[in-house]
Amino acid sequence: MPDPAETAAPLVPERPTLPRLRDAAAGCRACPLWETGTQTVFGEGLAKAAVMLVGEQPGDQEDVAGRPFVGPAGKLLDRALDEAGIDRKLAYVTNVVKHFKWEPRGKRRIHAKPNWAEIAACRPWLEAELAVVQPRVLVCLGATAAQALLGRQFKVTRQRGELVDSPLAPYATATVHPSSVLRAPDDEARRGELAAFVDDLRRVAALL
């Protein structure tokens, strides 16, 4: 485990609330990603949401807007939640890492996977969000979130949709990140991936 002084832990306010956490995280420099990210992208949603959805990190559009899941993957997540019978307005959405990690490709900023040091540095923010929200169901979106929260041996490809014993929430599970659905090679594959994603979220809806 990293030294707490090398993480965001000293920045987490006593008696945290979501607004206090968001304000404190805005100035976070616990890892180098603040140097290239436009801003901290904190979670948003109900303070006592029954379901918390956790992705890897904000993307390009989230980095600009300062809000999680507002780009193409976020729009697909909204659609999937709606089909599964989950109102996003009643959920809390956030990411394991709060700054956009990217590399240039021409004029575009392309997602780069955060490393374990960056994930560990940001972990106190996520733990504080979980402590405040206290969701009934924790849903990890994609391998990075699943391995950060459910264990580094967790395999989304093999264990998606399964309920996992976790101290973080009464129910914890993982599914794919919606961006993986968008990366499907053709329309038919995309429809199949979306249907499987919605099925996973329907299992979550049944727990709420």
C-alpha positions as CSV (number, residue, x, y, z in Angstrom):
1,M,0.0,0.0,0.0
2,P,1.3,3.5,-0.8
3,D,2.1,6.0,1.9
4,P,-1.1,8.0,2.6
5,A,1.0,11.1,2.3
6,E,1.7,10.2,-1.3
7,T,-2.0,10.0,-2.1
8,A,-5.0,12.3,-1.9
9,A,-5.7,11.2,1.6
10,P,-4.4,14.5,3.3
11,L,-6.8,16.5,1.1
12,V,-10.0,14.6,2.1
13,P,-11.9,16.9,4.4
14,E,-13.1,15.8,7.8
15,R,-16.9,15.1,8.0
16,P,-17.0,14.9,4.1
17,T,-20.0,15.7,2.0
18,L,-20.1,15.5,-1.7
19,P,-19.9,19.3,-2.2
20,R,-16.9,19.4,0.2
21,L,-15.2,16.5,-1.5
22,R,-15.7,18.1,-4.9
23,D,-14.3,21.4,-3.8
24,A,-11.3,19.7,-2.2
25,A,-10.6,17.5,-5.2
26,A,-10.6,20.5,-7.6
27,G,-7.1,21.3,-6.4
28,C,-5.8,17.8,-6.2
29,R,-2.1,17.3,-7.2
30,A,-1.6,13.9,-5.7
31,C,-0.4,12.5,-8.9
32,P,1.1,14.0,-12.1
33,L,-2.1,13.7,-14.1
34,W,-3.3,17.2,-12.9
35,E,-0.5,18.7,-15.1
36,T,-2.1,17.5,-18.4
37,G,-5.8,17.2,-17.4
38,T,-7.9,20.3,-17.9
39,Q,-9.6,19.9,-14.5
40,T,-10.6,17.4,-11.9
41,V,-13.7,15.5,-13.0
42,F,-15.4,14.4,-9.8
43,G,-18.4,12.1,-9.5
44,E,-22.0,13.4,-9.6
45,G,-25.4,12.1,-8.6
46,L,-27.6,11.6,-5.5
47,A,-25.8,11.8,-2.2
48,K,-27.6,8.6,-1.1
49,A,-27.9,6.9,-4.4
50,A,-28.9,3.2,-4.3
51,V,-26.4,2.4,-7.1
52,M,-22.9,3.7,-7.7
53,L,-21.3,3.2,-11.1
54,V,-17.6,3.5,-11.3
55,G,-15.6,3.8,-14.5
56,E,-11.9,4.1,-15.2
57,Q,-11.3,7.8,-15.8
58,P,-12.8,10.8,-17.6
59,G,-12.4,11.0,-21.3
60,D,-11.8,13.9,-23.6
61,Q,-15.3,15.4,-23.5
62,E,-15.5,14.8,-19.7
63,D,-12.2,16.6,-19.2
64,V,-13.5,19.6,-21.0
65,A,-17.0,19.6,-19.4
66,G,-15.8,18.7,-15.9
67,R,-18.5,16.1,-15.6
68,P,-18.4,12.3,-15.7
69,F,-19.9,10.2,-18.5
70,V,-21.1,12.9,-20.8
71,G,-19.3,11.8,-24.0
72,P,-20.2,9.0,-26.4
73,A,-19.7,6.3,-23.7
74,G,-21.8,8.3,-21.3
75,K,-24.6,8.6,-23.8
76,L,-24.5,4.8,-24.4
77,L,-24.5,4.3,-20.6
78,D,-27.6,6.5,-20.4
79,R,-29.3,4.4,-23.0
80,A,-28.4,1.1,-21.4
81,L,-29.5,2.3,-18.0
82,D,-32.8,3.4,-19.4
83,E,-33.4,0.0,-21.1
84,A,-32.5,-1.8,-17.9
85,G,-35.0,0.3,-15.9
86,I,-32.4,2.4,-13.9
87,D,-32.9,6.1,-13.7
88,R,-29.4,7.7,-14.0
89,K,-30.8,10.7,-12.0
90,L,-31.1,8.3,-9.1
91,A,-27.6,6.9,-9.4
92,Y,-24.2,8.2,-8.6
93,V,-21.5,8.0,-11.4
94,T,-17.8,8.5,-10.9
95,N,-14.4,7.2,-11.9
96,V,-11.4,5.5,-10.2
97,V,-9.1,8.3,-11.5
98,K,-10.4,11.9,-11.6
99,H,-8.1,13.3,-14.2
100,F,-7.9,12.5,-17.9
101,K,-4.8,10.6,-18.9
102,W,-4.1,11.0,-22.6
103,E,-1.4,10.9,-25.3
104,P,-1.5,13.1,-28.4
105,R,-2.3,11.6,-31.8
106,G,-2.3,14.4,-34.3
107,K,-4.7,17.0,-33.0
108,R,-6.6,14.4,-30.9
109,R,-6.1,13.4,-27.3
110,I,-6.3,9.6,-27.0
111,H,-7.1,7.8,-23.8
112,A,-4.1,6.2,-22.0
113,K,-4.7,3.7,-19.3
114,P,-3.8,4.9,-15.8
115,N,-1.2,3.0,-13.9
116,W,-1.4,1.6,-10.4
117,A,0.4,4.5,-8.8
118,E,-2.1,6.9,-10.3
119,I,-5.0,4.7,-9.2
120,A,-3.7,4.5,-5.7
121,A,-3.1,8.2,-5.4
122,C,-6.7,8.9,-6.4
123,R,-8.2,6.1,-4.3
124,P,-9.0,8.2,-1.2
125,W,-11.5,10.3,-3.2
126,L,-13.3,7.1,-4.3
127,E,-13.3,5.7,-0.8
128,A,-14.7,9.0,0.5
129,E,-17.4,9.0,-2.2
130,L,-18.4,5.4,-1.2
131,A,-18.5,6.4,2.5
132,V,-20.8,9.3,1.8
133,V,-23.1,7.7,-0.7
134,Q,-23.2,4.3,0.9
135,P,-24.7,2.6,-2.2
136,R,-26.7,-0.6,-2.0
137,V,-25.1,-1.8,-5.3
138,L,-21.6,-1.0,-6.5
139,V,-21.1,-1.5,-10.2
140,C,-17.6,-1.4,-11.7
141,L,-17.5,-0.5,-15.4
142,G,-14.5,-2.2,-17.1
143,A,-11.4,-4.0,-16.0
144,T,-9.5,-1.1,-14.4
145,A,-12.4,-0.2,-12.0
146,A,-13.1,-3.9,-11.3
147,Q,-9.5,-4.7,-10.4
148,A,-9.1,-1.5,-8.4
149,L,-12.2,-2.2,-6.3
150,L,-12.8,-6.0,-6.4
151,G,-9.2,-7.3,-6.6
152,R,-6.4,-7.4,-9.1
153,Q,-7.3,-11.0,-10.0
154,F,-10.8,-10.1,-11.1
155,K,-11.5,-10.8,-14.8
156,V,-14.4,-9.0,-16.3
157,T,-14.4,-11.3,-19.3
158,R,-15.0,-14.3,-17.0
159,Q,-16.9,-12.8,-14.0
160,R,-19.1,-10.0,-15.5
161,G,-22.5,-9.9,-13.9
162,E,-21.5,-12.0,-10.9
163,L,-22.1,-10.7,-7.4
164,V,-18.8,-10.4,-5.4
165,D,-18.5,-10.2,-1.6
166,S,-17.1,-6.8,-0.8
167,P,-16.9,-4.5,2.2
168,L,-17.6,-1.6,-0.1
169,A,-21.3,-2.2,-0.6
170,P,-24.0,-4.9,0.2
171,Y,-23.9,-5.9,-3.4
172,A,-20.9,-5.5,-5.8
173,T,-20.5,-6.5,-9.4
174,A,-18.8,-5.6,-12.6
175,T,-19.5,-5.4,-16.2
176,V,-17.8,-4.0,-19.3
177,H,-17.2,-0.3,-19.8
178,P,-19.6,1.3,-22.2
179,S,-16.7,2.4,-24.4
180,S,-16.0,-1.2,-25.2
181,V,-19.4,-1.5,-26.7
182,L,-18.6,1.4,-29.0
183,R,-15.4,-0.3,-30.0
184,A,-17.2,-3.4,-31.3
185,P,-16.0,-4.1,-34.9
186,D,-19.4,-3.8,-36.7
187,D,-23.1,-3.0,-36.1
188,E,-24.1,-6.6,-35.4
189,A,-21.4,-7.1,-32.8
190,R,-22.3,-3.7,-31.3
191,R,-25.9,-4.7,-30.9
192,G,-24.9,-8.0,-29.2
193,E,-22.5,-6.2,-26.9
194,L,-25.1,-3.6,-26.0
195,A,-27.7,-6.3,-25.3
196,A,-25.3,-8.2,-23.0
197,F,-24.5,-4.9,-21.2
198,V,-28.2,-4.1,-20.7
199,D,-28.7,-7.7,-19.3
200,D,-25.9,-7.1,-16.7
201,L,-27.6,-3.8,-15.7
202,R,-31.0,-5.5,-15.4
203,R,-29.5,-7.8,-12.8
204,V,-28.4,-4.6,-11.0
205,A,-31.9,-3.2,-11.3
206,A,-33.4,-6.3,-9.7
207,L,-31.3,-5.6,-6.5
208,L,-32.5,-2.0,-6.1
